[in-house]
Amino acid sequence: MSEYIISVEHLCKSVTDSTGTLEILKNVDFALKARETAAIVGASGSGKSTLLSLIAGLDTPSSGTVRIADQDLFALDEDARAALRAHQVGFVFQSFQLLGNLTALENVMLPLELDGRKDARKAAAEMLERVGLSTRLSSYPKVLSGGEQQRVALARAFVVKPAVLLADEPTGSLDFATGETIMSLMFDLNREQGTTLVLVTHDSAIAARCERRITIEAGRIASNVVRAAS
């Protein structure tokens, strides 16, 4: 078994339309061990979010491989990739991606129910209490603040105890103070559960909290730097 929980190998992604072919990612390689935290940084349009989608198996590469826990994502069909995501991968998005017709509790219960968990309600309530929302279980997203919605999203992501957490600009829709609180909570939960965290961010302060900083420039890895121990 590999020592790496995530392995990205010679990953390329291009799209073709009437104007020609656009290379989004070009021969990207890196690997992350269990519990490692990594920030993917770079200018807008550099390929960061595309890379995150490929790591999740939500998009398919033009060539190359992504392995999660030794499983080649693109050797699987879409149903098998979805099953792997359900058990191994959590997501946090800039826009929260909560279901508006479900309460906070129901949003967090959903991945557990889809997995057939009999304790879905209890586990979801406990996780919402952990993120400070024990009094908001029956609230719908429309009456929650942005920070509260992102707390629900964190609870939903971590409640399945994923091996990997992928976060795309998790504070992009929040004010500075709320974003700081959310990031502290995310890193606390990540340490508690021993998750491997990969986040896309434009915020250098957030990137500095990660052990590894991967810089993407024009679809290529310009640098892959491990932070020195303090």
ZAMARGU-4260 file (C-alpha; in steps of 0.2 Angstrom, whole numbers, plus 5000, padded with zeros to 4 digits):
<rodrens>
0) 5000/5000/5000 | 5006/5017/4996 | 5011/5030/5009 | 5001/5043/5000 | 4982/5046/5002
5) 4982/5057/4987 | 4993/5054/4972 | 4991/5065/4956 | 5002/5059/4942 | 5005/5067/4925
10) 4988/5076/4926 | 4983/5086/4910 | 4966/5094/4906 | 4962/5103/4890 | 4946/5108/4882
15) 4943/5111/4863 | 4930/5123/4855 | 4928/5132/4839 | 4942/5144/4843 | 4955/5130/4846
20) 4962/5120/4861 | 4964/5127/4878 | 4977/5118/4890 | 4970/5121/4908 | 4982/5109/4917
25) 4999/5103/4910 | 5008/5088/4918 | 5003/5091/4936 | 5012/5079/4949 | 5011/5079/4968
30) 5007/5067/4982 | 5000/5070/5000 | 5001/5059/5015 | 4987/5056/5027 | 4984/5070/5039
35) 4994/5082/5028 | 4987/5100/5024 | 4990/5108/5007 | 4985/5125/5000 | 4983/5126/4981
40) 4987/5144/4976 | 4988/5154/4960 | 4981/5168/4950 | 4963/5167/4944 | 4962/5156/4929
45) 4978/5146/4933 | 4968/5130/4935 | 4966/5128/4954 | 4948/5124/4954 | 4949/5112/4939
50) 4963/5103/4949 | 4952/5102/4964 | 4938/5095/4953 | 4949/5082/4946 | 4955/5076/4963
55) 4937/5074/4968 | 4933/5064/4952 | 4920/5077/4948 | 4929/5080/4931 | 4939/5069/4920
60) 4957/5073/4914 | 4963/5073/4896 | 4977/5061/4903 | 4985/5056/4919 | 4979/5049/4935
65) 4972/5053/4952 | 4973/5040/4966 | 4963/5041/4982 | 4969/5028/4995 | 4977/5018/4981
70) 4961/5018/4970 | 4963/5025/4953 | 4948/5036/4951 | 4948/5036/4932 | 4948/5017/4932
75) 4931/5018/4940 | 4914/5021/4932 | 4905/5036/4938 | 4894/5026/4950 | 4910/5019/4958
80) 4918/5036/4959 | 4902/5043/4967 | 4903/5028/4980 | 4921/5032/4984 | 4917/5051/4986
85) 4903/5046/4998 | 4915/5036/5009 | 4932/5045/5007 | 4929/5063/5002 | 4921/5078/5010
90) 4918/5095/5001 | 4917/5113/5007 | 4912/5126/4994 | 4913/5145/4993 | 4894/5146/4990
95) 4890/5133/5004 | 4880/5122/4992 | 4866/5118/5006 | 4849/5112/5000 | 4837/5126/5004
100) 4822/5115/5007 | 4831/5105/5021 | 4834/5111/5038 | 4852/5112/5045 | 4850/5095/5053
105) 4843/5088/5037 | 4857/5094/5027 | 4870/5086/5038 | 4860/5070/5040 | 4859/5068/5021
110) 4876/5060/5017 | 4873/5048/5032 | 4856/5043/5026 | 4862/5040/5008 | 4875/5029/5016
115) 4861/5020/5026 | 4867/5025/5043 | 4854/5021/5056 | 4861/5034/5068 | 4860/5049/5055
120) 4850/5060/5066 | 4860/5058/5082 | 4877/5060/5073 | 4871/5075/5063 | 4865/5084/5079
125) 4881/5080/5088 | 4891/5087/5073 | 4881/5103/5073 | 4883/5105/5091 | 4902/5103/5088
130) 4902/5118/5076 | 4891/5129/5088 | 4874/5127/5080 | 4865/5116/5093 | 4851/5129/5093
135) 4849/5130/5074 | 4845/5112/5070 | 4828/5116/5063 | 4833/5132/5054 | 4833/5133/5035
140) 4848/5140/5025 | 4839/5156/5020 | 4837/5162/5039 | 4856/5157/5043 | 4870/5170/5041
145) 4884/5166/5029 | 4895/5160/5043 | 4881/5149/5050 | 4879/5141/5033 | 4897/5138/5031
150) 4897/5130/5048 | 4883/5118/5042 | 4893/5114/5027 | 4908/5110/5038 | 4897/5099/5049
155) 4890/5090/5033 | 4908/5088/5026 | 4916/5081/5042 | 4901/5070/5049 | 4906/5056/5037
160) 4923/5056/5044 | 4931/5058/5027 | 4949/5053/5023 | 4951/5068/5012 | 4943/5085/5013
165) 4943/5097/4998 | 4939/5115/5001 | 4937/5128/4987 | 4939/5146/4993 | 4929/5141/5009
170) 4930/5160/5015 | 4927/5168/4999 | 4909/5173/5003 | 4912/5178/5021 | 4919/5194/5029
175) 4936/5194/5037 | 4932/5190/5055 | 4919/5177/5050 | 4931/5169/5038 | 4945/5168/5052
180) 4933/5159/5064 | 4927/5147/5050 | 4945/5143/5045 | 4950/5140/5064 | 4936/5128/5065
185) 4940/5119/5049 | 4958/5116/5055 | 4952/5111/5072 | 4940/5098/5065 | 4954/5092/5053
190) 4966/5089/5067 | 4953/5080/5077 | 4948/5068/5063 | 4965/5066/5055 | 4959/5071/5038
195) 4970/5076/5023 | 4965/5093/5019 | 4967/5101/5001 | 4961/5119/5000 | 4961/5131/4985
200) 4963/5149/4992 | 4968/5166/4986 | 4972/5171/5004 | 4990/5170/5009 | 4986/5170/5027
205) 4976/5154/5025 | 4989/5146/5014 | 5002/5149/5027 | 4992/5139/5040 | 4994/5123/5028
210) 5010/5112/5029 | 5012/5112/5010 | 5009/5126/4998 | 5007/5121/4979 | 5008/5136/4967
215) 4999/5134/4950 | 5004/5146/4936 | 4997/5144/4919 | 4991/5126/4922 | 5008/5120/4929
220) 5015/5118/4946 | 5027/5132/4949 | 5032/5127/4966 | 5028/5114/4979 | 5035/5120/4996
225) 5033/5111/5013 | 5033/5123/5027 | 5047/5122/5039 | 5043/5116/5057 | 5041/5130/5069
</rodrens>
